[in-house]
């Protein structure tokens, strides 16, 4: 069985770098969400389409939160 430690370490470092870039760009994505986005892109999802979906989900979530706060 091959030792996967170097590959795992490399992947972890790549995600850590992406998290730092994400923070600098104020994307608001946490580590888990960013990792999911990376996996989707690696699976062939168009990054621009994914970004549009994330933005739309945020708009919808904001609208629901606003509606919820008005109802209280």
N, CA, C and O atoms as a Tripos MOL2 file, in Angstrom:
@<TRIPOS>MOLECULE
protein
  288   287    72     0     0
PROTEIN
NO_CHARGES

@<TRIPOS>ATOM
      1 N           0.8440   -1.1810    0.0000 N.3       1 UNK1
      2 CA          0.0000    0.0000    0.0000 C.3       1 UNK1
      3 C           0.8860    1.2400    0.0000 C.2       1 UNK1
      4 O           1.8210    1.3350    0.7950 O.2       1 UNK1
      5 N           0.6040    2.1670   -0.8640 N.am      2 UNK2
      6 CA          1.4100    3.3800   -0.9830 C.3       2 UNK2
      7 C           1.1110    4.3250    0.1700 C.2       2 UNK2
      8 O           0.0010    4.3540    0.7030 O.2       2 UNK2
      9 N           2.1220    5.0910    0.5400 N.am      3 UNK3
     10 CA          1.9700    6.0770    1.6010 C.3       3 UNK3
     11 C           1.3270    7.3350    1.0240 C.2       3 UNK3
     12 O           1.9080    7.9930    0.1610 O.2       3 UNK3
     13 N           0.1280    7.6660    1.5020 N.am      4 UNK4
     14 CA         -0.6200    8.8130    0.9880 C.3       4 UNK4
     15 C          -0.3360   10.0970    1.7600 C.2       4 UNK4
     16 O          -0.9060   11.1400    1.4400 O.2       4 UNK4
     17 N           0.5320   10.0450    2.7690 N.am      5 UNK5
     18 CA          0.7690   11.2290    3.5900 C.3       5 UNK5
     19 C           1.2240   12.4480    2.7940 C.2       5 UNK5
     20 O           0.7050   13.5390    3.0300 O.2       5 UNK5
     21 N           2.1690   12.3160    1.8630 N.am      6 UNK6
     22 CA          2.5620   13.5190    1.1090 C.3       6 UNK6
     23 C           1.4080   14.1270    0.3130 C.2       6 UNK6
     24 O           1.2800   15.3490    0.2260 O.2       6 UNK6
     25 N           0.5730   13.2700   -0.2650 N.am      7 UNK7
     26 CA         -0.5730   13.7610   -1.0340 C.3       7 UNK7
     27 C          -1.6000   14.4340   -0.1240 C.2       7 UNK7
     28 O          -2.1590   15.4730   -0.4740 O.2       7 UNK7
     29 N          -1.8420   13.8460    1.0280 N.am      8 UNK8
     30 CA         -2.7970   14.4180    1.9800 C.3       8 UNK8
     31 C          -2.2700   15.7490    2.4960 C.2       8 UNK8
     32 O          -3.0240   16.7160    2.6100 O.2       8 UNK8
     33 N          -0.9890   15.8030    2.8070 N.am      9 UNK9
     34 CA         -0.3790   17.0360    3.2840 C.3       9 UNK9
     35 C          -0.4740   18.1220    2.2240 C.2       9 UNK9
     36 O          -0.7910   19.2700    2.5330 O.2       9 UNK9
     37 N          -0.2040   17.7650    0.9920 N.am     10 UNK10
     38 CA         -0.2840   18.7170   -0.1080 C.3      10 UNK10
     39 C          -1.7110   19.2350   -0.2840 C.2      10 UNK10
     40 O          -1.9150   20.4320   -0.4860 O.2      10 UNK10
     41 N          -2.6790   18.3570   -0.2110 N.am     11 UNK11
     42 CA         -4.0860   18.7590   -0.3480 C.3      11 UNK11
     43 C          -4.4860   19.6750    0.7980 C.2      11 UNK11
     44 O          -5.1790   20.6700    0.5890 O.2      11 UNK11
     45 N          -4.0520   19.3430    2.0060 N.am     12 UNK12
     46 CA         -4.3710   20.1700    3.1750 C.3      12 UNK12
     47 C          -3.7670   21.5660    3.0180 C.2      12 UNK12
     48 O          -4.4180   22.5680    3.3130 O.2      12 UNK12
     49 N          -2.5200   21.6220    2.5520 N.am     13 UNK13
     50 CA         -1.8590   22.9170    2.3550 C.3      13 UNK13
     51 C          -2.5770   23.7330    1.2800 C.2      13 UNK13
     52 O          -2.7030   24.9520    1.4020 O.2      13 UNK13
     53 N          -3.0410   23.0660    0.2370 N.am     14 UNK14
     54 CA         -3.7620   23.7630   -0.8290 C.3      14 UNK14
     55 C          -5.0650   24.3580   -0.2970 C.2      14 UNK14
     56 O          -5.3940   25.5040   -0.6020 O.2      14 UNK14
     57 N          -5.7950   23.5950    0.4830 N.am     15 UNK15
     58 CA         -7.0460   24.1000    1.0620 C.3      15 UNK15
     59 C          -6.7630   25.2570    2.0090 C.2      15 UNK15
     60 O          -7.4810   26.2560    2.0000 O.2      15 UNK15
     61 N          -5.7140   25.1300    2.8330 N.am     16 UNK16
     62 CA         -5.3560   26.2200    3.7470 C.3      16 UNK16
     63 C          -5.0280   27.4950    2.9720 C.2      16 UNK16
     64 O          -5.4080   28.5890    3.3890 O.2      16 UNK16
     65 N          -4.3260   27.3600    1.8510 N.am     17 UNK17
     66 CA         -4.0050   28.5220    1.0220 C.3      17 UNK17
     67 C          -5.2800   29.1250    0.4330 C.2      17 UNK17
     68 O          -5.4380   30.3460    0.3950 O.2      17 UNK17
     69 N          -6.1830   28.2640   -0.0240 N.am     18 UNK18
     70 CA         -7.4460   28.7550   -0.5720 C.3      18 UNK18
     71 C          -8.2960   29.4510    0.4890 C.2      18 UNK18
     72 O          -8.9730   30.4370    0.2010 O.2      18 UNK18
     73 N          -8.2570   28.9350    1.7050 N.am     19 UNK19
     74 CA         -9.0010   29.5720    2.8000 C.3      19 UNK19
     75 C          -8.4460   30.9720    3.0580 C.2      19 UNK19
     76 O          -9.2090   31.9160    3.2630 O.2      19 UNK19
     77 N          -7.1400   31.1040    3.0490 N.am     20 UNK20
     78 CA         -6.5300   32.4190    3.2580 C.3      20 UNK20
     79 C          -6.9070   33.3790    2.1290 C.2      20 UNK20
     80 O          -7.2280   34.5400    2.3860 O.2      20 UNK20
     81 N          -6.8730   32.9100    0.8960 N.am     21 UNK21
     82 CA         -7.2740   33.7440   -0.2400 C.3      21 UNK21
     83 C          -8.7440   34.1260   -0.1020 C.2      21 UNK21
     84 O          -9.1220   35.2700   -0.3550 O.2      21 UNK21
     85 N          -9.5610   33.1720    0.2960 N.am     22 UNK22
     86 CA        -10.9810   33.4060    0.4830 C.3      22 UNK22
     87 C         -11.2230   34.4940    1.5290 C.2      22 UNK22
     88 O         -12.0820   35.3570    1.3530 O.2      22 UNK22
     89 N         -10.4600   34.4410    2.6100 N.am     23 UNK23
     90 CA        -10.5820   35.4690    3.6600 C.3      23 UNK23
     91 C         -10.1620   36.8310    3.1340 C.2      23 UNK23
     92 O         -10.8230   37.8320    3.4080 O.2      23 UNK23
     93 N          -9.0630   36.8790    2.3770 N.am     24 UNK24
     94 CA         -8.5910   38.1500    1.8210 C.3      24 UNK24
     95 C          -9.6200   38.7670    0.8780 C.2      24 UNK24
     96 O          -9.7590   39.9880    0.8030 O.2      24 UNK24
     97 N         -10.3300   37.9120    0.1670 N.am     25 UNK25
     98 CA        -11.3380   38.3750   -0.7810 C.3      25 UNK25
     99 C         -12.7120   38.5580   -0.1440 C.2      25 UNK25
    100 O         -13.6680   38.9360   -0.8200 O.2      25 UNK25
    101 N         -12.8070   38.2890    1.1540 N.am     26 UNK26
    102 CA        -14.0690   38.4330    1.8940 C.3      26 UNK26
    103 C         -15.2160   37.6560    1.2450 C.2      26 UNK26
    104 O         -16.3180   38.1790    1.0780 O.2      26 UNK26
    105 N         -14.9420   36.4070    0.8850 N.am     27 UNK27
    106 CA        -15.9850   35.6000    0.2470 C.3      27 UNK27
    107 C         -17.0530   35.1530    1.2290 C.2      27 UNK27
    108 O         -18.1890   34.8880    0.8370 O.2      27 UNK27
    109 N         -16.6950   35.0680    2.5040 N.am     28 UNK28
    110 CA        -17.6500   34.5990    3.4960 C.3      28 UNK28
    111 C         -17.7980   33.0910    3.5270 C.2      28 UNK28
    112 O         -18.6500   32.5650    4.2430 O.2      28 UNK28
    113 N         -16.9700   32.3850    2.7520 N.am     29 UNK29
    114 CA        -17.0420   30.9210    2.7410 C.3      29 UNK29
    115 C         -16.1890   30.3510    3.8620 C.2      29 UNK29
    116 O         -15.0330   30.7390    4.0280 O.2      29 UNK29
    117 N         -16.7550   29.4330    4.6280 N.am     30 UNK30
    118 CA        -15.9560   28.7500    5.6460 C.3      30 UNK30
    119 C         -15.1640   27.6340    4.9770 C.2      30 UNK30
    120 O         -15.3350   27.3650    3.7880 O.2      30 UNK30
    121 N         -14.3060   26.9960    5.7440 N.am     31 UNK31
    122 CA        -13.4240   25.9650    5.1870 C.3      31 UNK31
    123 C         -14.2150   24.8370    4.5470 C.2      31 UNK31
    124 O         -13.8640   24.3730    3.4610 O.2      31 UNK31
    125 N         -15.2630   24.3970    5.1960 N.am     32 UNK32
    126 CA        -16.0650   23.2850    4.6650 C.3      32 UNK32
    127 C         -16.7490   23.6670    3.3520 C.2      32 UNK32
    128 O         -16.7420   22.8960    2.3930 O.2      32 UNK32
    129 N         -17.3360   24.8590    3.3190 N.am     33 UNK33
    130 CA        -18.0120   25.3140    2.1000 C.3      33 UNK33
    131 C         -17.0210   25.4830    0.9520 C.2      33 UNK33
    132 O         -17.3100   25.1300   -0.1920 O.2      33 UNK33
    133 N         -15.8620   26.0230    1.2710 N.am     34 UNK34
    134 CA        -14.8340   26.1940    0.2510 C.3      34 UNK34
    135 C         -14.3700   24.8420   -0.2830 C.2      34 UNK34
    136 O         -14.1710   24.6870   -1.4880 O.2      34 UNK34
    137 N         -14.1960   23.8690    0.6000 N.am     35 UNK35
    138 CA        -13.7770   22.5320    0.1780 C.3      35 UNK35
    139 C         -14.8270   21.8960   -0.7350 C.2      35 UNK35
    140 O         -14.4820   21.2240   -1.7070 O.2      35 UNK35
    141 N         -16.0940   22.1070   -0.4250 N.am     36 UNK36
    142 CA        -17.1660   21.5730   -1.2700 C.3      36 UNK36
    143 C         -17.1150   22.2270   -2.6470 C.2      36 UNK36
    144 O         -17.2630   21.5490   -3.6640 O.2      36 UNK36
    145 N         -16.9080   23.5340   -2.6830 N.am     37 UNK37
    146 CA        -16.8130   24.2420   -3.9670 C.3      37 UNK37
    147 C         -15.6360   23.7270   -4.7890 C.2      37 UNK37
    148 O         -15.7550   23.5490   -6.0010 O.2      37 UNK37
    149 N         -14.5110   23.4890   -4.1400 N.am     38 UNK38
    150 CA        -13.3360   22.9590   -4.8370 C.3      38 UNK38
    151 C         -13.6440   21.5800   -5.4080 C.2      38 UNK38
    152 O         -13.3120   21.2880   -6.5570 O.2      38 UNK38
    153 N         -14.2770   20.7370   -4.6050 N.am     39 UNK39
    154 CA        -14.6200   19.3860   -5.0800 C.3      39 UNK39
    155 C         -15.5760   19.4470   -6.2620 C.2      39 UNK39
    156 O         -15.4470   18.6690   -7.2070 O.2      39 UNK39
    157 N         -16.5320   20.3650   -6.2140 N.am     40 UNK40
    158 CA        -17.4660   20.5110   -7.3320 C.3      40 UNK40
    159 C         -16.7350   20.9490   -8.6010 C.2      40 UNK40
    160 O         -17.0090   20.4420   -9.6890 O.2      40 UNK40
    161 N         -15.8040   21.8920   -8.4550 N.am     41 UNK41
    162 CA        -15.0220   22.3420   -9.6150 C.3      41 UNK41
    163 C         -14.1610   21.2090  -10.1580 C.2      41 UNK41
    164 O         -14.0350   21.0420  -11.3710 O.2      41 UNK41
    165 N         -13.5710   20.4340   -9.2550 N.am     42 UNK42
    166 CA        -12.7680   19.2880   -9.6910 C.3      42 UNK42
    167 C         -13.6210   18.2460  -10.4100 C.2      42 UNK42
    168 O         -13.1230   17.5000  -11.2530 O.2      42 UNK42
    169 N         -14.9160   18.2020  -10.0700 N.am     43 UNK43
    170 CA        -15.8280   17.2490  -10.7010 C.3      43 UNK43
    171 C         -16.3740   17.7730  -12.0260 C.2      43 UNK43
    172 O         -17.1370   17.0870  -12.7060 O.2      43 UNK43
    173 N         -15.9750   19.0000  -12.3910 N.am     44 UNK44
    174 CA        -16.3740   19.5210  -13.6860 C.3      44 UNK44
    175 C         -17.4130   20.6230  -13.6800 C.2      44 UNK44
    176 O         -17.8330   21.0850  -14.7410 O.2      44 UNK44
    177 N         -17.8330   21.0520  -12.4990 N.am     45 UNK45
    178 CA        -18.8100   22.1430  -12.4330 C.3      45 UNK45
    179 C         -18.1420   23.4340  -12.8920 C.2      45 UNK45
    180 O         -16.9980   23.7130  -12.5320 O.2      45 UNK45
    181 N         -18.8490   24.2030  -13.6760 N.am     46 UNK46
    182 CA        -18.3430   25.4830  -14.1470 C.3      46 UNK46
    183 C         -18.1970   26.4360  -12.9550 C.2      46 UNK46
    184 O         -19.1800   26.7100  -12.2670 O.2      46 UNK46
    185 N         -16.9800   26.9470  -12.7010 N.am     47 UNK47
    186 CA        -16.7640   27.8240  -11.5350 C.3      47 UNK47
    187 C         -17.6180   29.0890  -11.5580 C.2      47 UNK47
    188 O         -18.0780   29.5340  -10.5070 O.2      47 UNK47
    189 N         -17.8370   29.6720  -12.7250 N.am     48 UNK48
    190 CA        -18.6550   30.8790  -12.8030 C.3      48 UNK48
    191 C         -20.1090   30.5710  -12.4730 C.2      48 UNK48
    192 O         -20.7790   31.3560  -11.8010 O.2      48 UNK48
    193 N         -20.5930   29.4320  -12.9420 N.am     49 UNK49
    194 CA        -21.9650   29.0280  -12.6280 C.3      49 UNK49
    195 C         -22.0960   28.7380  -11.1350 C.2      49 UNK49
    196 O         -23.1030   29.0830  -10.5180 O.2      49 UNK49
    197 N         -21.0840   28.1080  -10.5610 N.am     50 UNK50
    198 CA        -21.1010   27.8220   -9.1220 C.3      50 UNK50
    199 C         -21.1160   29.1170   -8.3230 C.2      50 UNK50
    200 O         -21.8530   29.2350   -7.3440 O.2      50 UNK50
    201 N         -20.3100   30.0820   -8.7330 N.am     51 UNK51
    202 CA        -20.2910   31.3780   -8.0440 C.3      51 UNK51
    203 C         -21.6620   32.0440   -8.1200 C.2      51 UNK51
    204 O         -22.1150   32.6380   -7.1410 O.2      51 UNK51
    205 N         -22.3180   31.9540   -9.2560 N.am     52 UNK52
    206 CA        -23.6560   32.5370   -9.4070 C.3      52 UNK52
    207 C         -24.6620   31.8580   -8.4850 C.2      52 UNK52
    208 O         -25.5150   32.5170   -7.8890 O.2      52 UNK52
    209 N         -24.5560   30.5480   -8.3730 N.am     53 UNK53
    210 CA        -25.4620   29.8060   -7.4890 C.3      53 UNK53
    211 C         -25.2220   30.2030   -6.0320 C.2      53 UNK53
    212 O         -26.1770   30.4020   -5.2800 O.2      53 UNK53
    213 N         -23.9670   30.3170   -5.6330 N.am     54 UNK54
    214 CA        -23.6460   30.7080   -4.2540 C.3      54 UNK54
    215 C         -24.2100   32.1020   -3.9680 C.2      54 UNK54
    216 O         -24.7940   32.3310   -2.9090 O.2      54 UNK54
    217 N         -24.0390   33.0270   -4.9070 N.am     55 UNK55
    218 CA        -24.5620   34.3810   -4.7220 C.3      55 UNK55
    219 C         -26.0900   34.3660   -4.6120 C.2      55 UNK55
    220 O         -26.6600   35.0610   -3.7710 O.2      55 UNK55
    221 N         -26.7370   33.5920   -5.4450 N.am     56 UNK56
    222 CA        -28.1980   33.5120   -5.4100 C.3      56 UNK56
    223 C         -28.6830   32.9020   -4.0930 C.2      56 UNK56
    224 O         -29.6600   33.3680   -3.5080 O.2      56 UNK56
    225 N         -27.9940   31.8590   -3.6340 N.am     57 UNK57
    226 CA        -28.3650   31.2530   -2.3480 C.3      57 UNK57
    227 C         -28.2100   32.2470   -1.2060 C.2      57 UNK57
    228 O         -29.0280   32.2710   -0.2870 O.2      57 UNK57
    229 N         -27.1760   33.0580   -1.2610 N.am     58 UNK58
    230 CA        -26.9830   34.0880   -0.2260 C.3      58 UNK58
    231 C         -28.0940   35.1230   -0.2650 C.2      58 UNK58
    232 O         -28.6000   35.5390    0.7770 O.2      58 UNK58
    233 N         -28.4760   35.5420   -1.4780 N.am     59 UNK59
    234 CA        -29.5770   36.5090   -1.5970 C.3      59 UNK59
    235 C         -30.8650   35.9260   -1.0200 C.2      59 UNK59
    236 O         -31.5830   36.5950   -0.2770 O.2      59 UNK59
    237 N         -31.1470   34.6740   -1.3700 N.am     60 UNK60
    238 CA        -32.3570   34.0160   -0.8670 C.3      60 UNK60
    239 C         -32.3230   33.8720    0.6510 C.2      60 UNK60
    240 O         -33.3240   34.1140    1.3250 O.2      60 UNK60
    241 N         -31.1670   33.4780    1.1860 N.am     61 UNK61
    242 CA        -31.0310   33.3260    2.6350 C.3      61 UNK61
    243 C         -31.2280   34.6730    3.3270 C.2      61 UNK61
    244 O         -31.8730   34.7490    4.3730 O.2      61 UNK61
    245 N         -30.6750   35.7300    2.7450 N.am     62 UNK62
    246 CA        -30.8510   37.0710    3.3100 C.3      62 UNK62
    247 C         -32.2980   37.5000    3.2960 C.2      62 UNK62
    248 O         -32.7840   38.0890    4.2610 O.2      62 UNK62
    249 N         -32.9950   37.2080    2.2060 N.am     63 UNK63
    250 CA        -34.4120   37.5580    2.1060 C.3      63 UNK63
    251 C         -35.2340   36.7900    3.1330 C.2      63 UNK63
    252 O         -36.1480   37.3430    3.7440 O.2      63 UNK63
    253 N         -34.9070   35.5190    3.3180 N.am     64 UNK64
    254 CA        -35.6310   34.7200    4.3160 C.3      64 UNK64
    255 C         -35.3640   35.2240    5.7310 C.2      64 UNK64
    256 O         -36.2750   35.2630    6.5580 O.2      64 UNK64
    257 N         -34.1280   35.6070    6.0090 N.am     65 UNK65
    258 CA        -33.8020   36.1440    7.3290 C.3      65 UNK65
    259 C         -34.5230   37.4650    7.5760 C.2      65 UNK65
    260 O         -35.0310   37.7120    8.6700 O.2      65 UNK65
    261 N         -34.5620   38.3030    6.5560 N.am     66 UNK66
    262 CA        -35.2750   39.5820    6.6820 C.3      66 UNK66
    263 C         -36.7560   39.3530    6.9170 C.2      66 UNK66
    264 O         -37.3740   40.0160    7.7500 O.2      66 UNK66
    265 N         -37.3180   38.4130    6.1810 N.am     67 UNK67
    266 CA        -38.7420   38.1000    6.3330 C.3      67 UNK67
    267 C         -39.0000   37.5450    7.7330 C.2      67 UNK67
    268 O         -39.9970   37.8940    8.3650 O.2      67 UNK67
    269 N         -38.1130   36.6890    8.2140 N.am     68 UNK68
    270 CA        -38.2570   36.1080    9.5430 C.3      68 UNK68
    271 C         -38.1900   37.1700   10.6300 C.2      68 UNK68
    272 O         -38.9460   37.1150   11.5990 O.2      68 UNK68
    273 N         -37.2920   38.1320   10.4750 N.am     69 UNK69
    274 CA        -37.1420   39.1750   11.4930 C.3      69 UNK69
    275 C         -38.3380   40.1100   11.4910 C.2      69 UNK69
    276 O         -38.6890   40.6550   12.5380 O.2      69 UNK69
    277 N         -38.9740   40.3100   10.3390 N.am     70 UNK70
    278 CA        -40.1630   41.1590   10.2520 C.3      70 UNK70
    279 C         -41.3480   40.4590   10.9250 C.2      70 UNK70
    280 O         -42.1660   41.1090   11.5760 O.2      70 UNK70
    281 N         -41.4350   39.1700   10.7710 N.am     71 UNK71
    282 CA        -42.5440   38.3960   11.3410 C.3      71 UNK71
    283 C         -42.4590   38.3000   12.8460 C.2      71 UNK71
    284 O         -43.4640   38.0270   13.5020 O.2      71 UNK71
    285 N         -41.3110   38.5110   13.3990 N.am     72 UNK72
    286 CA        -41.1550   38.4240   14.8700 C.3      72 UNK72
    287 C         -41.5960   39.6780   15.4570 C.2      72 UNK72
    288 O         -41.5560   39.8360   16.6780 O.2      72 UNK72
@<TRIPOS>BOND
     1     1     2 1
     2     2     3 1
     3     3     4 2
     4     3     5 am
     5     5     6 1
     6     6     7 1
     7     7     8 2
     8     7     9 am
     9     9    10 1
    10    10    11 1
    11    11    12 2
    12    11    13 am
    13    13    14 1
    14    14    15 1
    15    15    16 2
    16    15    17 am
    17    17    18 1
    18    18    19 1
    19    19    20 2
    20    19    21 am
    21    21    22 1
    22    22    23 1
    23    23    24 2
    24    23    25 am
    25    25    26 1
    26    26    27 1
    27    27    28 2
    28    27    29 am
    29    29    30 1
    30    30    31 1
    31    31    32 2
    32    31    33 am
    33    33    34 1
    34    34    35 1
    35    35    36 2
    36    35    37 am
    37    37    38 1
    38    38    39 1
    39    39    40 2
    40    39    41 am
    41    41    42 1
    42    42    43 1
    43    43    44 2
    44    43    45 am
    45    45    46 1
    46    46    47 1
    47    47    48 2
    48    47    49 am
    49    49    50 1
    50    50    51 1
    51    51    52 2
    52    51    53 am
    53    53    54 1
    54    54    55 1
    55    55    56 2
    56    55    57 am
    57    57    58 1
    58    58    59 1
    59    59    60 2
    60    59    61 am
    61    61    62 1
    62    62    63 1
    63    63    64 2
    64    63    65 am
    65    65    66 1
    66    66    67 1
    67    67    68 2
    68    67    69 am
    69    69    70 1
    70    70    71 1
    71    71    72 2
    72    71    73 am
    73    73    74 1
    74    74    75 1
    75    75    76 2
    76    75    77 am
    77    77    78 1
    78    78    79 1
    79    79    80 2
    80    79    81 am
    81    81    82 1
    82    82    83 1
    83    83    84 2
    84    83    85 am
    85    85    86 1
    86    86    87 1
    87    87    88 2
    88    87    89 am
    89    89    90 1
    90    90    91 1
    91    91    92 2
    92    91    93 am
    93    93    94 1
    94    94    95 1
    95    95    96 2
    96    95    97 am
    97    97    98 1
    98    98    99 1
    99    99   100 2
   100    99   101 am
   101   101   102 1
   102   102   103 1
   103   103   104 2
   104   103   105 am
   105   105   106 1
   106   106   107 1
   107   107   108 2
   108   107   109 am
   109   109   110 1
   110   110   111 1
   111   111   112 2
   112   111   113 am
   113   113   114 1
   114   114   115 1
   115   115   116 2
   116   115   117 am
   117   117   118 1
   118   118   119 1
   119   119   120 2
   120   119   121 am
   121   121   122 1
   122   122   123 1
   123   123   124 2
   124   123   125 am
   125   125   126 1
   126   126   127 1
   127   127   128 2
   128   127   129 am
   129   129   130 1
   130   130   131 1
   131   131   132 2
   132   131   133 am
   133   133   134 1
   134   134   135 1
   135   135   136 2
   136   135   137 am
   137   137   138 1
   138   138   139 1
   139   139   140 2
   140   139   141 am
   141   141   142 1
   142   142   143 1
   143   143   144 2
   144   143   145 am
   145   145   146 1
   146   146   147 1
   147   147   148 2
   148   147   149 am
   149   149   150 1
   150   150   151 1
   151   151   152 2
   152   151   153 am
   153   153   154 1
   154   154   155 1
   155   155   156 2
   156   155   157 am
   157   157   158 1
   158   158   159 1
   159   159   160 2
   160   159   161 am
   161   161   162 1
   162   162   163 1
   163   163   164 2
   164   163   165 am
   165   165   166 1
   166   166   167 1
   167   167   168 2
   168   167   169 am
   169   169   170 1
   170   170   171 1
   171   171   172 2
   172   171   173 am
   173   173   174 1
   174   174   175 1
   175   175   176 2
   176   175   177 am
   177   177   178 1
   178   178   179 1
   179   179   180 2
   180   179   181 am
   181   181   182 1
   182   182   183 1
   183   183   184 2
   184   183   185 am
   185   185   186 1
   186   186   187 1
   187   187   188 2
   188   187   189 am
   189   189   190 1
   190   190   191 1
   191   191   192 2
   192   191   193 am
   193   193   194 1
   194   194   195 1
   195   195   196 2
   196   195   197 am
   197   197   198 1
   198   198   199 1
   199   199   200 2
   200   199   201 am
   201   201   202 1
   202   202   203 1
   203   203   204 2
   204   203   205 am
   205   205   206 1
   206   206   207 1
   207   207   208 2
   208   207   209 am
   209   209   210 1
   210   210   211 1
   211   211   212 2
   212   211   213 am
   213   213   214 1
   214   214   215 1
   215   215   216 2
   216   215   217 am
   217   217   218 1
   218   218   219 1
   219   219   220 2
   220   219   221 am
   221   221   222 1
   222   222   223 1
   223   223   224 2
   224   223   225 am
   225   225   226 1
   226   226   227 1
   227   227   228 2
   228   227   229 am
   229   229   230 1
   230   230   231 1
   231   231   232 2
   232   231   233 am
   233   233   234 1
   234   234   235 1
   235   235   236 2
   236   235   237 am
   237   237   238 1
   238   238   239 1
   239   239   240 2
   240   239   241 am
   241   241   242 1
   242   242   243 1
   243   243   244 2
   244   243   245 am
   245   245   246 1
   246   246   247 1
   247   247   248 2
   248   247   249 am
   249   249   250 1
   250   250   251 1
   251   251   252 2
   252   251   253 am
   253   253   254 1
   254   254   255 1
   255   255   256 2
   256   255   257 am
   257   257   258 1
   258   258   259 1
   259   259   260 2
   260   259   261 am
   261   261   262 1
   262   262   263 1
   263   263   264 2
   264   263   265 am
   265   265   266 1
   266   266   267 1
   267   267   268 2
   268   267   269 am
   269   269   270 1
   270   270   271 1
   271   271   272 2
   272   271   273 am
   273   273   274 1
   274   274   275 1
   275   275   276 2
   276   275   277 am
   277   277   278 1
   278   278   279 1
   279   279   280 2
   280   279   281 am
   281   281   282 1
   282   282   283 1
   283   283   284 2
   284   283   285 am
   285   285   286 1
   286   286   287 1
   287   287   288 2
@<TRIPOS>SUBSTRUCTURE
     1 UNK1         2 RESIDUE 1 A UNK
     2 UNK2         6 RESIDUE 1 A UNK
     3 UNK3        10 RESIDUE 1 A UNK
     4 UNK4        14 RESIDUE 1 A UNK
     5 UNK5        18 RESIDUE 1 A UNK
     6 UNK6        22 RESIDUE 1 A UNK
     7 UNK7        26 RESIDUE 1 A UNK
     8 UNK8        30 RESIDUE 1 A UNK
     9 UNK9        34 RESIDUE 1 A UNK
    10 UNK10       38 RESIDUE 1 A UNK
    11 UNK11       42 RESIDUE 1 A UNK
    12 UNK12       46 RESIDUE 1 A UNK
    13 UNK13       50 RESIDUE 1 A UNK
    14 UNK14       54 RESIDUE 1 A UNK
    15 UNK15       58 RESIDUE 1 A UNK
    16 UNK16       62 RESIDUE 1 A UNK
    17 UNK17       66 RESIDUE 1 A UNK
    18 UNK18       70 RESIDUE 1 A UNK
    19 UNK19       74 RESIDUE 1 A UNK
    20 UNK20       78 RESIDUE 1 A UNK
    21 UNK21       82 RESIDUE 1 A UNK
    22 UNK22       86 RESIDUE 1 A UNK
    23 UNK23       90 RESIDUE 1 A UNK
    24 UNK24       94 RESIDUE 1 A UNK
    25 UNK25       98 RESIDUE 1 A UNK
    26 UNK26      102 RESIDUE 1 A UNK
    27 UNK27      106 RESIDUE 1 A UNK
    28 UNK28      110 RESIDUE 1 A UNK
    29 UNK29      114 RESIDUE 1 A UNK
    30 UNK30      118 RESIDUE 1 A UNK
    31 UNK31      122 RESIDUE 1 A UNK
    32 UNK32      126 RESIDUE 1 A UNK
    33 UNK33      130 RESIDUE 1 A UNK
    34 UNK34      134 RESIDUE 1 A UNK
    35 UNK35      138 RESIDUE 1 A UNK
    36 UNK36      142 RESIDUE 1 A UNK
    37 UNK37      146 RESIDUE 1 A UNK
    38 UNK38      150 RESIDUE 1 A UNK
    39 UNK39      154 RESIDUE 1 A UNK
    40 UNK40      158 RESIDUE 1 A UNK
    41 UNK41      162 RESIDUE 1 A UNK
    42 UNK42      166 RESIDUE 1 A UNK
    43 UNK43      170 RESIDUE 1 A UNK
    44 UNK44      174 RESIDUE 1 A UNK
    45 UNK45      178 RESIDUE 1 A UNK
    46 UNK46      182 RESIDUE 1 A UNK
    47 UNK47      186 RESIDUE 1 A UNK
    48 UNK48      190 RESIDUE 1 A UNK
    49 UNK49      194 RESIDUE 1 A UNK
    50 UNK50      198 RESIDUE 1 A UNK
    51 UNK51      202 RESIDUE 1 A UNK
    52 UNK52      206 RESIDUE 1 A UNK
    53 UNK53      210 RESIDUE 1 A UNK
    54 UNK54      214 RESIDUE 1 A UNK
    55 UNK55      218 RESIDUE 1 A UNK
    56 UNK56      222 RESIDUE 1 A UNK
    57 UNK57      226 RESIDUE 1 A UNK
    58 UNK58      230 RESIDUE 1 A UNK
    59 UNK59      234 RESIDUE 1 A UNK
    60 UNK60      238 RESIDUE 1 A UNK
    61 UNK61      242 RESIDUE 1 A UNK
    62 UNK62      246 RESIDUE 1 A UNK
    63 UNK63      250 RESIDUE 1 A UNK
    64 UNK64      254 RESIDUE 1 A UNK
    65 UNK65      258 RESIDUE 1 A UNK
    66 UNK66      262 RESIDUE 1 A UNK
    67 UNK67      266 RESIDUE 1 A UNK
    68 UNK68      270 RESIDUE 1 A UNK
    69 UNK69      274 RESIDUE 1 A UNK
    70 UNK70      278 RESIDUE 1 A UNK
    71 UNK71      282 RESIDUE 1 A UNK
    72 UNK72      286 RESIDUE 1 A UNK
